[in-house]
Amino acid sequence: MRLARSIALDLIGAGIILGTLLSVIRSTILPRGVKSLITGIVFRATRIVFRLRTGRSPSYERRDRVMAMYGPITLLLLLSSWYTLLTAGYTALYLGVGVNRLGQAFRLSGSTIITLGTTTDSRLVPSVLTFTEAGLGLLVLTLLITYLPTLYGVFAQREGAVAQLQVRAGTPPTAWTLLIRYYRIGLTDRLTELWQQWEGWFAALEESHTSFPILVFFRSPQPDQSWITAAGTVLDAASIWASTVEHPNDPDVQLCIRAGFVALRRLADFFNVAHDPDPGADDAVTISRAEYDEACRLLGEAGLPLRADREAAWQSFKGWRVNYDTVLLNLARMVEAPIAPWTSDRSPVSRQHQWTLRRSISLRRPTGSRRLPRRERRT
């Protein structure tokens, strides 16, 4: 019976330690988006607490102040969870190799992982375990020290482009403001550079925000800015430029749109956010014809040359927008984005995976828009 108990404790302890190490490796070292059970539990548990903290407040300012702490606190809780699990795992191992009392095993484990050395055991096997635990504790700390600068370096690169977009597209950003400003200052010939820049931005977003998923919830320094509303604005501007504005053939705008919706879909897949992975060109979008016509009116009044066949232009715009419509809106609600036209000012199409959605906020839909029925995901 004693031997069976020792073996069981050793197996439990080894399993906890191995699972924790895999979580650490996936979160800090592995350069790809691989889900971790521990990370997922910490994310969800912390999010529930923050949901309760924000309550049903209709004030975006209050929600923004509260949710601004979600990312940093979740990161600290994740580190604490790793250390707690390693301590628990080694406590089980010490009990399995002959440390008789739970309190003594816990003190030995806690003292070792933070390398205080206030509690020791002179026997060979416990001594070997204390060396490995101390090494793992230092390893986790070292990885965190290198992880944080990388994390904030990626964050700074992301937010640099978001801040630049505010100059070009206004606050809140809109697709038509972006195009009108480029036209008025005579820089429409440089829109190709903008599409190329944001194609690279989308590619970097996909890679970094699946490898470091906590970055999705890191909010912009300015409350009225957000990476997801910036992404939506650029995609809408590119879609209008590709479908509605008369100009020479520009393949870069099409590549930018594709890079954008591919990145958003992969982020949505990582976070289990509902979206149609293969929408049809004739599927409905949440932008109404009246909203599109109003945007065209503003562009026309500013002097941009628009396609004469407005119906064909509308169908072309829908064909681009449908690729990112649902995923954009659902991601915007998941991250509690500030209100921006055509991005976070309307309800999402699908309400699956409700834990990701901002159910407590009732947004007034723009005049002429309509709520669409939920579409079944295609196989």
C-alpha positions, 0 to 999 in steps of 0.5 A, a space after each residue: 500500500 505504501 509503495 502504491 501510494 508513493 508511485 501514485 504521488 510520483 506519477 501525479 507530480 511528474 504529470 503536473 510538472 510535465 504539463 506545466 513545462 509544456 505550457 511554458 514552452 508553448 507560451 514563451 519559446 515555440 514560434 507557432 500558435 499552439 493552445 495550452 490547457 493551463 493558459 486557456 484556463 487562466 484566460 477564461 477564469 480571469 475573463 469571467 472575473 473582469 466580466 463581473 467587474 465591468 458588469 452591465 455598465 453602458 459606459 465604454 470609458 468604464 469598460 476600457 479602464 477595467 479591461 486595460 488591466 486584463 492583459 497585464 494581470 492575466 500575464 502575471 496570473 499565468 506566471 503565478 500559475 506556472 510556479 504554483 503548479 511546479 510547487 505542487 508537482 514537486 510537493 507530490 514528488 517529495 511525498 513520493 520519495 520519502 518526505 513524510 509530512 505534507 507541510 514539510 514537503 510543501 516547505 521544501 518545494 516552495 523554498 527550492 523553487 524560489 531558491 531561498 534554500 531555507 528548507 533542505 533534505 540531506 537524502 540523495 533523491 530529495 536532494 536531486 529533486 531540489 536541484 532540478 526544481 531550483 533549475 526549473 524555477 530559474 529557467 521559468 524566470 529567465 524565460 519570462 525576462 526574455 519573453 516580456 521585452 519580445 512581447 512589448 516589442 511586438 506590441 510597440 510595432 503593432 501600435 505604431 501602425 495603429 497610431 499612424 492610421 489615426 492621422 490618416 483615417 481620423 478618430 474613430 477611423 473610417 474607410 472613406 476618411 482615409 481615402 478622402 485624405 489621400 485624395 485631397 493631399 494628392 497621394 492616391 498614387 502612394 496608396 499602393 505603399 499603404 496596401 503593401 505596408 498593411 499586408 506586412 502588418 497583417 502577416 506579422 499580426 497573424 504570426 505574433 498574436 497566435 504565438 503570443 495570444 495575450 497580445 490580442 487583449 493588450 489595449 492601445 495606449 489611447 482609449 479610442 484606438 484599437 488594433 481591430 478597428 484599425 484592421 477593419 478600417 484598412 480592409 474597408 478602405 481597400 475594399 472600396 478602393 478595389 470595388 468602387 473607385 476608378 483607378 489603374 489596376 492595383 494588385 497590391 490592394 487585393 493582396 492586402 485584403 486577402 492578407 487581412 481576412 486570412 490573419 483575422 480568420 486564423 486568430 478567430 480559429 485560435 480563440 474559437 470565435 465563430 465565423 464562416 471559413 468559406 463564405 459565398 460571394 452572394 452571402 449577406 454582409 452587415 453593411 447595408 446598401 444605404 450605408 454604402 451609398 452614403 460612403 460613396 456620396 462622401 467620396 464623390 463630393 470630395 472629388 474621387 472618381 467612382 465607377 458609373 455602375 453603382 450596382 456592380 460596384 456594390 456587388 463587388 464591395 460585398 464580394 470583398 467584405 463578406 470575406 472578413 465581415 463576421 470574423 471582424 465583428 466577432 473579434 471586435 466584440 471579443 476585445 471590447 473594441 471602441 466604437 468605430 463605423 462598420 467595425 464595432 458599431 453593430 452586432 455580430 452575425 453569429 452568436 456561437 461561443 458566447 463567452 467571447 462576445 460582449 453580451 452586456 452591451 446593447 449597441 444601436 445599429 445604424 439607420 438602414 442596417 439590419 440584423 442577419 439570421 445566423 448562418 450555418 457553418 459550411 462543411 
